[in-house]
Amino acid sequence: MQLNITLKEAYGRASNRLRRKMEYSIHLLRKAEKLALAYDTRGGYYLAFSGGKDSQALFHIAQLAGVQFEGHMNLTSVDPPEVIRFVKRSYPEVELIKPKDSIYHVALRKQLLPTKKVRWCCEEFKEKAGAGKVTLIGIRHQESRNRAKRNEVEISNYSFSGDLKAFEKFRKKKLSAAKSPSTRKRGEVNITNAKEEKTIGCISGKETLLISPIIHWTERDVWEFLNKVAQVPHCELYDQGFYRIGCICCPMSPPRQKLIENERWPHVRRNWVKAIREIRSGGVLQRTLTTSNPVVRYWERLEADMLGKRSTTTGTFNTQTRTTGKRVFRLLIA
C-alpha cells in the first residue's frame, strides 16, 4: 500500500506531539539504513509485518522516511483469517511466509503447549526470521512491562541493547577487536556483511540487528498516525472489539480473551483439543511429578490455573477464576 502524500504533508496533518516522534523515527531509520544495506544490498531493511496497527505504523513511517525495505509476514498456522485477508488485500507487497510445520505438530514433538514462561512459539515461528539482516520491528514501550525495558537498537543474542549512538561505539569496539591478530587467531569475532566485508557489521549467522523506530509511540500516537496522517484502513477485528491482533489463543492473552477466540475460531480449538489428546495418549499426564520433569509441572499448573483451584497471588480459593477457568478448560480439553 503506497501513501500518496509527501513527508511535508504528513507532518502538517500530525499534532505537535506526534510530529516530534515521527521526526525522531525517521531520523533513526535514515541513520541506520546504511547498516541495513550493508547486510542486504537488494532489500535493505527486513520489516517484520503482522497486519496489526503497530506494524502498519512501522510500514508507513518507513515509507515516509524513504528508506529501502521489504515487508515479510511469518505465518504461524494460528493466524486470524481476517488478518490474512486484510494483508493480502491491502498490503500485497508484503511477503506471506508459510510455516514449515504447523504449531500443533511442533507441540506434539515438544510434548508441550506454548505458555507465558515457555513461549517457544515465538522462537519457532517469528524470532528466527530476518537472521543475518537488520530487522524493523513495531514494539512499543507502552505495550507491556517487559517491552518498557527494551531499547530502540538491539542484537537478538542480547549482546547489545541501547540507542544508535551507543551501538556505533559498540560496533567500533567489535571492529577494533576483529583487527587484533590474537582475536583473528582465536576466531572469536566473525562480522561480515552482504559483500563479505569484515568492516561494518556486528551480526552473523542466526543473529539479527533489531531496530524499533516507533518504540516511544503510544497507542494514541499509532491511531492518530494511521487515521489522520496516513489515512489508511485497518483490520476489521479492531472495530469488533479486539484490542490487539495476533495469534489465536496466544499464551500471553488472558483466559477471557482465549474463551472469546475459541468461540470465534472453533477450528483452532478443535486442532488444539486433538493435539492435547495426542499428548495425553503419549503418557505425559501419567508420569510422576518430579522437579526434573518440566512437562509434568506444566500440565499440573495448567489444570490448577484453568480450574481456579488456587489464586496465584494469595493462595486462596478464587470463585471467579474457578468459574471462568472451568469454561476455558472445557473448551480446550473436553
Buried (B, 14 or more C-beta within 10 A) or exposed (E): BEBEBEBEEBBEBBBEEBBEBBEBBBEBBEBBBEBBBBBBEEBBBBBBBBBBBBBBBBBBBBBBBEBBBBBBBBBBBBBBEBBBEBBEEBBEEBEBEEBEEBBBBBBBEBBBBBBEEBBBBBEBBBBEBBBBBBBBBBBBBBBEEEEEEBBBBBBBEEEBBBEBEBBBEBBEEBBEBBEEEEBEEEEEBEBBBBEEEBEBBBBBEEBBBBBBBBBBBBBEBBBBBBBEBBBBEBBEBBEEEBEBBBBBBBBBBEBEBBBBBBEBBEEBBEBBBEBBEBBEEEEBBEEEEEEEBEBBEBBEEBBEBBBBEBEEEEEEEBEEBBEBBBBBBEBBBE
